[in-house]
């Protein structure tokens, strides 16, 4: 069954001096202020489309990796994923770098790396981001 999630943004003013507020409608988890300065310079307590994409990518990868591990007969004790999404003003979003550290009892280093790469490719957010470079550093924690 397909699901649809919804968020909306209200923006006031021009790009450089205006401001907006993004609301997570489906979950009701909150409202987040957005500005060009937060996107292109310093966050200063505001978010950006790239930070929201990074959140989506890190969550999606963690889920995909957990599933890939389970299908291979492993259960992770913990998967800790960070996504760094890069935005270059004038160019756009140029990449997403995933850094994962996971505790997975009984898995070999080779299987861990192979499954992490499969999860990177198989994650639906990765599929949606095929227009940018996606890189991965995966560490098997003890």
Secondary structure by P-SEA (a helix, b strand, c coil): cbbbbbbbbbbccccccccccccccccccbbbbbccccccccccccccaaaaaaaaaaaaaaaaaaaaaaaacccccbbbbbbbbbbbccccccbbbbbbbbbbccccaaaaaaaaaaaaaacaaaaaaccbbbbbbbbbcc
